[in-house]
Amino acid sequence: MADIKISGRMAVKTLKKQLKDAYGVTVRVYNGAKFADDDATLASIRKGDAKGGEVSVNGHTLVGNFEKSILENFGIKIQIANGADTKLSDNGISLSAAGKE
């Protein structure tokens, strides 16, 4: 299971695809209260004083920790859902486990 590196230059659709392919999860990316445009870069929808940089994630990363690190680094709210996108994943399980829900 390879690490995925996420930076502000990454497009929303690329983030979604990489996480779906690697762990089987659906990522809901928000721009305010709405879903973010798939063609937008993470940097373009960043809010406030987010520190930027890069986030690295792997299948053992807990859902809650990943959601929190994206919020802290990019100022973007995301939610991890199961592969079928029918329910949000529990914050206490790994990304790999979330993809199998």
Biopython code that builds the backbone (N, CA, C, O; Angstrom):
import numpy as np
from Bio.PDB.StructureBuilder import StructureBuilder

atoms = [
    (1, "MET", "N", (0.847, -1.192, 0.000)),
    (1, "MET", "CA", (0.000, 0.000, 0.000)),
    (1, "MET", "C", (0.883, 1.243, 0.000)),
    (1, "MET", "O", (1.555, 1.545, 0.986)),
    (2, "ALA", "N", (0.871, 1.938, -1.092)),
    (2, "ALA", "CA", (1.733, 3.109, -1.229)),
    (2, "ALA", "C", (1.120, 4.328, -0.551)),
    (2, "ALA", "O", (-0.100, 4.465, -0.454)),
    (3, "ASP", "N", (1.990, 5.196, -0.092)),
    (3, "ASP", "CA", (1.524, 6.478, 0.439)),
    (3, "ASP", "C", (1.041, 7.352, -0.718)),
    (3, "ASP", "O", (1.561, 7.277, -1.831)),
    (4, "ILE", "N", (0.048, 8.171, -0.436)),
    (4, "ILE", "CA", (-0.423, 9.156, -1.398)),
    (4, "ILE", "C", (-0.027, 10.519, -0.856)),
    (4, "ILE", "O", (-0.321, 10.858, 0.290)),
    (5, "LYS", "N", (0.646, 11.294, -1.699)),
    (5, "LYS", "CA", (1.041, 12.649, -1.296)),
    (5, "LYS", "C", (0.048, 13.639, -1.902)),
    (5, "LYS", "O", (-0.238, 13.605, -3.099)),
    (6, "ILE", "N", (-0.463, 14.509, -1.055)),
    (6, "ILE", "CA", (-1.484, 15.462, -1.461)),
    (6, "ILE", "C", (-0.929, 16.870, -1.298)),
    (6, "ILE", "O", (-0.453, 17.239, -0.225)),
    (7, "SER", "N", (-0.996, 17.657, -2.378)),
    (7, "SER", "CA", (-0.523, 19.039, -2.313)),
    (7, "SER", "C", (-1.603, 19.959, -2.864)),
    (7, "SER", "O", (-2.586, 19.496, -3.442)),
    (8, "GLY", "N", (-1.420, 21.251, -2.687)),
    (8, "GLY", "CA", (-2.380, 22.245, -3.144)),
    (8, "GLY", "C", (-2.563, 22.282, -4.649)),
    (8, "GLY", "O", (-3.589, 22.747, -5.144)),
    (9, "ARG", "N", (-1.561, 21.788, -5.385)),
    (9, "ARG", "CA", (-1.646, 21.788, -6.853)),
    (9, "ARG", "C", (-2.562, 20.677, -7.371)),
    (9, "ARG", "O", (-2.952, 20.683, -8.539)),
    (10, "MET", "N", (-2.901, 19.728, -6.500)),
    (10, "MET", "CA", (-3.719, 18.587, -6.914)),
    (10, "MET", "C", (-5.165, 19.015, -7.169)),
    (10, "MET", "O", (-5.737, 19.787, -6.399)),
    (11, "ALA", "N", (-5.744, 18.511, -8.247)),
    (11, "ALA", "CA", (-7.152, 18.785, -8.552)),
    (11, "ALA", "C", (-8.042, 17.915, -7.668)),
    (11, "ALA", "O", (-7.645, 16.826, -7.253)),
    (12, "VAL", "N", (-9.225, 18.395, -7.389)),
    (12, "VAL", "CA", (-10.190, 17.656, -6.563)),
    (12, "VAL", "C", (-10.431, 16.265, -7.145)),
    (12, "VAL", "O", (-10.445, 15.277, -6.411)),
    (13, "LYS", "N", (-10.622, 16.188, -8.475)),
    (13, "LYS", "CA", (-10.909, 14.886, -9.096)),
    (13, "LYS", "C", (-9.731, 13.918, -8.963)),
    (13, "LYS", "O", (-9.935, 12.708, -8.866)),
    (14, "THR", "N", (-8.506, 14.440, -8.960)),
    (14, "THR", "CA", (-7.319, 13.594, -8.805)),
    (14, "THR", "C", (-7.262, 13.020, -7.395)),
    (14, "THR", "O", (-6.964, 11.840, -7.212)),
    (15, "LEU", "N", (-7.545, 13.850, -6.408)),
    (15, "LEU", "CA", (-7.589, 13.388, -5.026)),
    (15, "LEU", "C", (-8.618, 12.272, -4.877)),
    (15, "LEU", "O", (-8.328, 11.224, -4.300)),
    (16, "LYS", "N", (-9.806, 12.500, -5.393)),
    (16, "LYS", "CA", (-10.881, 11.500, -5.302)),
    (16, "LYS", "C", (-10.474, 10.189, -5.964)),
    (16, "LYS", "O", (-10.674, 9.112, -5.402)),
    (17, "LYS", "N", (-9.898, 10.288, -7.171)),
    (17, "LYS", "CA", (-9.534, 9.092, -7.923)),
    (17, "LYS", "C", (-8.421, 8.310, -7.222)),
    (17, "LYS", "O", (-8.491, 7.085, -7.119)),
    (18, "GLN", "N", (-7.404, 9.011, -6.746)),
    (18, "GLN", "CA", (-6.287, 8.313, -6.105)),
    (18, "GLN", "C", (-6.741, 7.569, -4.845)),
    (18, "GLN", "O", (-6.318, 6.439, -4.604)),
    (19, "LEU", "N", (-7.597, 8.203, -4.048)),
    (19, "LEU", "CA", (-8.066, 7.553, -2.827)),
    (19, "LEU", "C", (-9.030, 6.407, -3.135)),
    (19, "LEU", "O", (-9.031, 5.395, -2.434)),
    (20, "LYS", "N", (-9.837, 6.556, -4.162)),
    (20, "LYS", "CA", (-10.752, 5.493, -4.577)),
    (20, "LYS", "C", (-9.956, 4.293, -5.076)),
    (20, "LYS", "O", (-10.237, 3.155, -4.701)),
    (21, "ASP", "N", (-8.960, 4.552, -5.925)),
    (21, "ASP", "CA", (-8.145, 3.476, -6.490)),
    (21, "ASP", "C", (-7.322, 2.763, -5.416)),
    (21, "ASP", "O", (-7.204, 1.538, -5.432)),
    (22, "ALA", "N", (-6.759, 3.524, -4.492)),
    (22, "ALA", "CA", (-5.864, 2.947, -3.483)),
    (22, "ALA", "C", (-6.613, 2.253, -2.345)),
    (22, "ALA", "O", (-6.209, 1.177, -1.906)),
    (23, "TYR", "N", (-7.694, 2.855, -1.867)),
    (23, "TYR", "CA", (-8.341, 2.353, -0.649)),
    (23, "TYR", "C", (-9.820, 2.023, -0.814)),
    (23, "TYR", "O", (-10.431, 1.466, 0.098)),
    (24, "GLY", "N", (-10.407, 2.361, -1.969)),
    (24, "GLY", "CA", (-11.809, 2.048, -2.207)),
    (24, "GLY", "C", (-12.799, 2.999, -1.558)),
    (24, "GLY", "O", (-13.995, 2.710, -1.502)),
    (25, "VAL", "N", (-12.309, 4.138, -1.065)),
    (25, "VAL", "CA", (-13.208, 5.082, -0.377)),
    (25, "VAL", "C", (-13.676, 6.176, -1.337)),
    (25, "VAL", "O", (-13.039, 6.446, -2.355)),
    (26, "THR", "N", (-14.786, 6.787, -0.992)),
    (26, "THR", "CA", (-15.285, 7.954, -1.701)),
    (26, "THR", "C", (-14.923, 9.179, -0.863)),
    (26, "THR", "O", (-15.112, 9.180, 0.353)),
    (27, "VAL", "N", (-14.408, 10.210, -1.506)),
    (27, "VAL", "CA", (-14.054, 11.443, -0.803)),
    (27, "VAL", "C", (-15.040, 12.524, -1.218)),
    (27, "VAL", "O", (-15.220, 12.796, -2.405)),
    (28, "ARG", "N", (-15.673, 13.133, -0.230)),
    (28, "ARG", "CA", (-16.549, 14.278, -0.490)),
    (28, "ARG", "C", (-15.752, 15.525, -0.120)),
    (28, "ARG", "O", (-15.382, 15.718, 1.038)),
    (29, "VAL", "N", (-15.495, 16.361, -1.112)),
    (29, "VAL", "CA", (-14.704, 17.578, -0.906)),
    (29, "VAL", "C", (-15.648, 18.770, -0.977)),
    (29, "VAL", "O", (-16.420, 18.906, -1.925)),
    (30, "TYR", "N", (-15.580, 19.624, 0.025)),
    (30, "TYR", "CA", (-16.498, 20.755, 0.120)),
    (30, "TYR", "C", (-15.787, 22.072, -0.157)),
    (30, "TYR", "O", (-14.626, 22.261, 0.205)),
    (31, "ASN", "N", (-16.508, 22.973, -0.804)),
    (31, "ASN", "CA", (-16.080, 24.355, -0.966)),
    (31, "ASN", "C", (-17.171, 25.164, -0.278)),
    (31, "ASN", "O", (-18.191, 25.492, -0.885)),
    (32, "GLY", "N", (-16.949, 25.480, 0.987)),
    (32, "GLY", "CA", (-18.009, 26.070, 1.804)),
    (32, "GLY", "C", (-19.045, 24.996, 2.085)),
    (32, "GLY", "O", (-18.693, 23.897, 2.514)),
    (33, "ALA", "N", (-20.320, 25.296, 1.849)),
    (33, "ALA", "CA", (-21.394, 24.335, 2.119)),
    (33, "ALA", "C", (-21.696, 23.437, 0.915)),
    (33, "ALA", "O", (-22.463, 22.480, 1.020)),
    (34, "LYS", "N", (-21.084, 23.759, -0.225)),
    (34, "LYS", "CA", (-21.350, 22.994, -1.450)),
    (34, "LYS", "C", (-20.186, 22.053, -1.747)),
    (34, "LYS", "O", (-19.092, 22.198, -1.202)),
    (35, "PHE", "N", (-20.447, 21.090, -2.622)),
    (35, "PHE", "CA", (-19.358, 20.233, -3.085)),
    (35, "PHE", "C", (-18.432, 21.049, -3.978)),
    (35, "PHE", "O", (-18.884, 21.894, -4.751)),
    (36, "ALA", "N", (-17.140, 20.789, -3.866)),
    (36, "ALA", "CA", (-16.156, 21.501, -4.679)),
    (36, "ALA", "C", (-16.212, 21.006, -6.124)),
    (36, "ALA", "O", (-16.538, 19.849, -6.386)),
    (37, "ASP", "N", (-15.891, 21.897, -7.044)),
    (37, "ASP", "CA", (-15.805, 21.565, -8.461)),
    (37, "ASP", "C", (-14.654, 20.574, -8.660)),
    (37, "ASP", "O", (-13.560, 20.782, -8.136)),
    (38, "ASP", "N", (-14.897, 19.496, -9.417)),
    (38, "ASP", "CA", (-13.866, 18.478, -9.649)),
    (38, "ASP", "C", (-12.608, 19.017, -10.317)),
    (38, "ASP", "O", (-11.520, 18.481, -10.112)),
    (39, "ASP", "N", (-12.750, 20.078, -11.116)),
    (39, "ASP", "CA", (-11.596, 20.625, -11.829)),
    (39, "ASP", "C", (-10.807, 21.642, -11.004)),
    (39, "ASP", "O", (-9.726, 22.064, -11.415)),
    (40, "ALA", "N", (-11.335, 22.037, -9.849)),
    (40, "ALA", "CA", (-10.639, 23.017, -8.997)),
    (40, "ALA", "C", (-9.430, 22.358, -8.345)),
    (40, "ALA", "O", (-9.440, 21.163, -8.049)),
    (41, "THR", "N", (-8.374, 23.169, -8.124)),
    (41, "THR", "CA", (-7.238, 22.646, -7.359)),
    (41, "THR", "C", (-7.541, 22.856, -5.874)),
    (41, "THR", "O", (-8.364, 23.696, -5.508)),
    (42, "LEU", "N", (-6.875, 22.092, -5.042)),
    (42, "LEU", "CA", (-7.087, 22.246, -3.595)),
    (42, "LEU", "C", (-6.700, 23.655, -3.154)),
    (42, "LEU", "O", (-7.365, 24.241, -2.301)),
    (43, "ALA", "N", (-5.633, 24.198, -3.727)),
    (43, "ALA", "CA", (-5.194, 25.546, -3.351)),
    (43, "ALA", "C", (-6.252, 26.595, -3.711)),
    (43, "ALA", "O", (-6.416, 27.580, -2.991)),
    (44, "SER", "N", (-6.968, 26.387, -4.817)),
    (44, "SER", "CA", (-7.933, 27.394, -5.268)),
    (44, "SER", "C", (-9.177, 27.458, -4.378)),
    (44, "SER", "O", (-9.878, 28.470, -4.377)),
    (45, "ILE", "N", (-9.460, 26.393, -3.622)),
    (45, "ILE", "CA", (-10.637, 26.421, -2.738)),
    (45, "ILE", "C", (-10.241, 26.527, -1.263)),
    (45, "ILE", "O", (-11.084, 26.437, -0.372)),
    (46, "ARG", "N", (-8.945, 26.721, -1.027)),
    (46, "ARG", "CA", (-8.421, 26.828, 0.336)),
    (46, "ARG", "C", (-9.066, 27.993, 1.077)),
    (46, "ARG", "O", (-9.324, 29.045, 0.492)),
    (47, "LYS", "N", (-9.318, 27.802, 2.344)),
    (47, "LYS", "CA", (-9.935, 28.848, 3.160)),
    (47, "LYS", "C", (-8.956, 29.356, 4.214)),
    (47, "LYS", "O", (-8.174, 28.589, 4.776)),
    (48, "GLY", "N", (-9.013, 30.639, 4.467)),
    (48, "GLY", "CA", (-8.339, 31.236, 5.621)),
    (48, "GLY", "C", (-6.844, 31.062, 5.667)),
    (48, "GLY", "O", (-6.153, 31.158, 4.653)),
    (49, "ASP", "N", (-6.355, 30.802, 6.870)),
    (49, "ASP", "CA", (-4.914, 30.786, 7.126)),
    (49, "ASP", "C", (-4.347, 29.371, 7.141)),
    (49, "ASP", "O", (-3.479, 29.053, 7.954)),
    (50, "ALA", "N", (-4.834, 28.534, 6.251)),
    (50, "ALA", "CA", (-4.316, 27.168, 6.162)),
    (50, "ALA", "C", (-2.829, 27.224, 5.839)),
    (50, "ALA", "O", (-2.388, 28.085, 5.077)),
    (51, "LYS", "N", (-2.055, 26.307, 6.415)),
    (51, "LYS", "CA", (-0.611, 26.383, 6.266)),
    (51, "LYS", "C", (-0.097, 25.842, 4.936)),
    (51, "LYS", "O", (1.048, 26.111, 4.570)),
    (52, "GLY", "N", (-0.903, 25.096, 4.216)),
    (52, "GLY", "CA", (-0.462, 24.564, 2.925)),
    (52, "GLY", "C", (0.510, 23.419, 3.107)),
    (52, "GLY", "O", (0.444, 22.693, 4.099)),
    (53, "GLY", "N", (1.411, 23.255, 2.156)),
    (53, "GLY", "CA", (2.373, 22.167, 2.229)),
    (53, "GLY", "C", (1.827, 20.905, 1.618)),
    (53, "GLY", "O", (1.062, 20.941, 0.654)),
    (54, "GLU", "N", (2.232, 19.774, 2.195)),
    (54, "GLU", "CA", (1.872, 18.483, 1.630)),
    (54, "GLU", "C", (1.377, 17.568, 2.743)),
    (54, "GLU", "O", (1.888, 17.608, 3.862)),
    (55, "VAL", "N", (0.395, 16.755, 2.434)),
    (55, "VAL", "CA", (-0.118, 15.754, 3.369)),
    (55, "VAL", "C", (0.147, 14.396, 2.753)),
    (55, "VAL", "O", (-0.110, 14.181, 1.569)),
    (56, "SER", "N", (0.664, 13.476, 3.566)),
    (56, "SER", "CA", (0.907, 12.122, 3.100)),
    (56, "SER", "C", (-0.056, 11.202, 3.849)),
    (56, "SER", "O", (-0.256, 11.351, 5.055)),
    (57, "VAL", "N", (-0.643, 10.263, 3.137)),
    (57, "VAL", "CA", (-1.649, 9.393, 3.729)),
    (57, "VAL", "C", (-1.418, 7.963, 3.243)),
    (57, "VAL", "O", (-0.947, 7.747, 2.127)),
    (58, "ASN", "N", (-1.755, 6.986, 4.096)),
    (58, "ASN", "CA", (-1.701, 5.593, 3.661)),
    (58, "ASN", "C", (-2.932, 4.850, 4.192)),
    (58, "ASN", "O", (-3.757, 5.438, 4.891)),
    (59, "GLY", "N", (-3.053, 3.601, 3.872)),
    (59, "GLY", "CA", (-4.241, 2.825, 4.231)),
    (59, "GLY", "C", (-4.459, 2.656, 5.713)),
    (59, "GLY", "O", (-5.572, 2.359, 6.148)),
    (60, "HIS", "N", (-3.395, 2.843, 6.509)),
    (60, "HIS", "CA", (-3.520, 2.712, 7.964)),
    (60, "HIS", "C", (-3.971, 4.007, 8.626)),
    (60, "HIS", "O", (-4.320, 4.010, 9.807)),
    (61, "THR", "N", (-3.969, 5.109, 7.875)),
    (61, "THR", "CA", (-4.378, 6.405, 8.422)),
    (61, "THR", "C", (-5.842, 6.347, 8.833)),
    (61, "THR", "O", (-6.687, 5.865, 8.079)),
    (62, "LEU", "N", (-6.136, 6.837, 10.023)),
    (62, "LEU", "CA", (-7.528, 6.852, 10.479)),
    (62, "LEU", "C", (-8.309, 7.937, 9.739)),
    (62, "LEU", "O", (-7.790, 9.016, 9.456)),
    (63, "VAL", "N", (-9.557, 7.626, 9.436)),
    (63, "VAL", "CA", (-10.432, 8.552, 8.714)),
    (63, "VAL", "C", (-10.443, 9.927, 9.387)),
    (63, "VAL", "O", (-10.265, 10.942, 8.715)),
    (64, "GLY", "N", (-10.649, 9.968, 10.701)),
    (64, "GLY", "CA", (-10.722, 11.239, 11.426)),
    (64, "GLY", "C", (-9.424, 12.027, 11.349)),
    (64, "GLY", "O", (-9.443, 13.249, 11.203)),
    (65, "ASN", "N", (-8.291, 11.327, 11.448)),
    (65, "ASN", "CA", (-6.991, 12.004, 11.368)),
    (65, "ASN", "C", (-6.759, 12.592, 9.975)),
    (65, "ASN", "O", (-6.215, 13.688, 9.841)),
    (66, "PHE", "N", (-7.173, 11.859, 8.945)),
    (66, "PHE", "CA", (-7.007, 12.335, 7.578)),
    (66, "PHE", "C", (-7.878, 13.566, 7.327)),
    (66, "PHE", "O", (-7.407, 14.559, 6.773)),
    (67, "GLU", "N", (-9.142, 13.503, 7.734)),
    (67, "GLU", "CA", (-10.043, 14.645, 7.560)),
    (67, "GLU", "C", (-9.496, 15.882, 8.280)),
    (67, "GLU", "O", (-9.558, 16.996, 7.761)),
    (68, "LYS", "N", (-8.958, 15.662, 9.491)),
    (68, "LYS", "CA", (-8.414, 16.767, 10.286)),
    (68, "LYS", "C", (-7.153, 17.351, 9.636)),
    (68, "LYS", "O", (-6.979, 18.569, 9.613)),
    (69, "SER", "N", (-6.283, 16.497, 9.112)),
    (69, "SER", "CA", (-5.040, 17.012, 8.524)),
    (69, "SER", "C", (-5.322, 17.798, 7.237)),
    (69, "SER", "O", (-4.620, 18.768, 6.950)),
    (70, "ILE", "N", (-6.334, 17.399, 6.460)),
    (70, "ILE", "CA", (-6.692, 18.167, 5.258)),
    (70, "ILE", "C", (-7.260, 19.525, 5.673)),
    (70, "ILE", "O", (-6.969, 20.542, 5.044)),
    (71, "LEU", "N", (-8.063, 19.539, 6.723)),
    (71, "LEU", "CA", (-8.625, 20.803, 7.212)),
    (71, "LEU", "C", (-7.512, 21.723, 7.727)),
    (71, "LEU", "O", (-7.506, 22.916, 7.423)),
    (72, "GLU", "N", (-6.578, 21.177, 8.498)),
    (72, "GLU", "CA", (-5.493, 21.994, 9.058)),
    (72, "GLU", "C", (-4.531, 22.505, 7.985)),
    (72, "GLU", "O", (-4.103, 23.659, 8.030)),
    (73, "ASN", "N", (-4.192, 21.648, 7.021)),
    (73, "ASN", "CA", (-3.199, 22.018, 6.020)),
    (73, "ASN", "C", (-3.774, 22.842, 4.874)),
    (73, "ASN", "O", (-3.106, 23.737, 4.357)),
    (74, "PHE", "N", (-4.999, 22.546, 4.478)),
    (74, "PHE", "CA", (-5.570, 23.202, 3.302)),
    (74, "PHE", "C", (-6.803, 24.046, 3.617)),
    (74, "PHE", "O", (-7.272, 24.791, 2.757)),
    (75, "GLY", "N", (-7.328, 23.941, 4.821)),
    (75, "GLY", "CA", (-8.530, 24.698, 5.158)),
    (75, "GLY", "C", (-9.752, 24.194, 4.394)),
    (75, "GLY", "O", (-10.699, 24.944, 4.158)),
    (76, "ILE", "N", (-9.722, 22.924, 4.012)),
    (76, "ILE", "CA", (-10.800, 22.332, 3.221)),
    (76, "ILE", "C", (-11.463, 21.229, 4.026)),
    (76, "ILE", "O", (-10.794, 20.371, 4.602)),
    (77, "LYS", "N", (-12.784, 21.264, 4.058)),
    (77, "LYS", "CA", (-13.528, 20.213, 4.748)),
    (77, "LYS", "C", (-13.756, 19.058, 3.777)),
    (77, "LYS", "O", (-14.246, 19.248, 2.664)),
    (78, "ILE", "N", (-13.390, 17.859, 4.224)),
    (78, "ILE", "CA", (-13.691, 16.659, 3.449)),
    (78, "ILE", "C", (-14.399, 15.663, 4.349)),
    (78, "ILE", "O", (-14.324, 15.750, 5.575)),
    (79, "GLN", "N", (-15.072, 14.738, 3.739)),
    (79, "GLN", "CA", (-15.681, 13.627, 4.465)),
    (79, "GLN", "C", (-15.349, 12.365, 3.687)),
    (79, "GLN", "O", (-15.404, 12.344, 2.457)),
    (80, "ILE", "N", (-15.006, 11.316, 4.420)),
    (80, "ILE", "CA", (-14.735, 10.023, 3.803)),
    (80, "ILE", "C", (-16.007, 9.189, 3.914)),
    (80, "ILE", "O", (-16.597, 9.067, 4.988)),
    (81, "ALA", "N", (-16.415, 8.617, 2.782)),
    (81, "ALA", "CA", (-17.588, 7.743, 2.748)),
    (81, "ALA", "C", (-17.162, 6.384, 2.212)),
    (81, "ALA", "O", (-16.068, 6.233, 1.667)),
    (82, "ASN", "N", (-18.032, 5.405, 2.371)),
    (82, "ASN", "CA", (-17.714, 4.071, 1.862)),
    (82, "ASN", "C", (-17.615, 4.118, 0.332)),
    (82, "ASN", "O", (-17.937, 5.131, -0.289)),
    (83, "GLY", "N", (-17.171, 3.021, -0.255)),
    (83, "GLY", "CA", (-16.946, 2.981, -1.699)),
    (83, "GLY", "C", (-18.181, 3.283, -2.521)),
    (83, "GLY", "O", (-18.083, 3.883, -3.591)),
    (84, "ALA", "N", (-19.341, 2.876, -2.035)),
    (84, "ALA", "CA", (-20.593, 3.111, -2.763)),
    (84, "ALA", "C", (-21.153, 4.510, -2.503)),
    (84, "ALA", "O", (-22.153, 4.900, -3.106)),
    (85, "ASP", "N", (-20.510, 5.268, -1.604)),
    (85, "ASP", "CA", (-20.941, 6.622, -1.239)),
    (85, "ASP", "C", (-22.357, 6.629, -0.651)),
    (85, "ASP", "O", (-23.147, 7.539, -0.902)),
    (86, "THR", "N", (-22.654, 5.588, 0.140)),
    (86, "THR", "CA", (-23.980, 5.510, 0.753)),
    (86, "THR", "C", (-23.972, 5.912, 2.218)),
    (86, "THR", "O", (-25.022, 6.226, 2.778)),
    (87, "LYS", "N", (-22.784, 5.907, 2.856)),
    (87, "LYS", "CA", (-22.720, 6.357, 4.247)),
    (87, "LYS", "C", (-21.327, 6.873, 4.570)),
    (87, "LYS", "O", (-20.328, 6.429, 4.004)),
    (88, "LEU", "N", (-21.291, 7.828, 5.500)),
    (88, "LEU", "CA", (-20.008, 8.368, 5.942)),
    (88, "LEU", "C", (-19.303, 7.343, 6.815)),
    (88, "LEU", "O", (-19.942, 6.599, 7.559)),
    (89, "SER", "N", (-17.995, 7.312, 6.718)),
    (89, "SER", "CA", (-17.206, 6.364, 7.490)),
    (89, "SER", "C", (-16.960, 6.871, 8.899)),
    (89, "SER", "O", (-16.901, 8.076, 9.146)),
    (90, "ASP", "N", (-16.820, 5.932, 9.812)),
    (90, "ASP", "CA", (-16.516, 6.235, 11.203)),
    (90, "ASP", "C", (-15.106, 6.814, 11.290)),
    (90, "ASP", "O", (-14.188, 6.327, 10.630)),
    (91, "ASN", "N", (-14.939, 7.852, 12.103)),
    (91, "ASN", "CA", (-13.615, 8.491, 12.231)),
    (91, "ASN", "C", (-12.557, 7.593, 12.852)),
    (91, "ASN", "O", (-11.365, 7.856, 12.698)),
    (92, "GLY", "N", (-12.962, 6.541, 13.550)),
    (92, "GLY", "CA", (-12.008, 5.693, 14.250)),
    (92, "GLY", "C", (-11.498, 4.511, 13.468)),
    (92, "GLY", "O", (-10.770, 3.687, 14.021)),
    (93, "ILE", "N", (-11.855, 4.393, 12.186)),
    (93, "ILE", "CA", (-11.364, 3.264, 11.383)),
    (93, "ILE", "C", (-10.364, 3.761, 10.350)),
    (93, "ILE", "O", (-10.310, 4.951, 10.039)),
    (94, "SER", "N", (-9.576, 2.834, 9.824)),
    (94, "SER", "CA", (-8.566, 3.209, 8.828)),
    (94, "SER", "C", (-9.223, 3.446, 7.468)),
    (94, "SER", "O", (-10.358, 3.035, 7.226)),
    (95, "LEU", "N", (-8.484, 4.115, 6.595)),
    (95, "LEU", "CA", (-8.991, 4.342, 5.233)),
    (95, "LEU", "C", (-9.229, 3.022, 4.513)),
    (95, "LEU", "O", (-10.204, 2.888, 3.774)),
    (96, "SER", "N", (-8.347, 2.047, 4.721)),
    (96, "SER", "CA", (-8.527, 0.732, 4.093)),
    (96, "SER", "C", (-9.815, 0.071, 4.566)),
    (96, "SER", "O", (-10.567, -0.483, 3.765)),
    (97, "ALA", "N", (-10.067, 0.133, 5.876)),
    (97, "ALA", "CA", (-11.297, -0.458, 6.423)),
    (97, "ALA", "C", (-12.537, 0.268, 5.908)),
    (97, "ALA", "O", (-13.566, -0.354, 5.645)),
    (98, "ALA", "N", (-12.430, 1.596, 5.766)),
    (98, "ALA", "CA", (-13.554, 2.391, 5.271)),
    (98, "ALA", "C", (-13.939, 1.975, 3.850)),
    (98, "ALA", "O", (-15.120, 1.970, 3.501)),
    (99, "GLY", "N", (-12.961, 1.633, 3.051)),
    (99, "GLY", "CA", (-13.228, 1.226, 1.679)),
    (99, "GLY", "C", (-13.917, -0.112, 1.574)),
    (99, "GLY", "O", (-14.490, -0.444, 0.537)),
    (100, "LYS", "N", (-13.863, -0.888, 2.651)),
    (100, "LYS", "CA", (-14.478, -2.225, 2.650)),
    (100, "LYS", "C", (-15.866, -2.220, 3.276)),
    (100, "LYS", "O", (-16.530, -3.256, 3.320)),
    (101, "GLU", "N", (-16.312, -1.057, 3.762)),
    (101, "GLU", "CA", (-17.623, -0.974, 4.425)),
    (101, "GLU", "C", (-18.758, -1.196, 3.444)),
    (101, "GLU", "O", (-19.925, -1.160, 3.832)),
]
sb = StructureBuilder()
sb.init_structure("model")
sb.init_model(0)
sb.init_chain("A")
sb.init_seg("    ")
for serial, (resi, resn, name, xyz) in enumerate(atoms, 1):
    if name == "N":
        sb.init_residue(resn, " ", resi, " ")
    sb.init_atom(name, np.array(xyz, "f"), 0.0, 1.0, " ", f" {name:<3s}", serial, name[0])
structure = sb.get_structure()
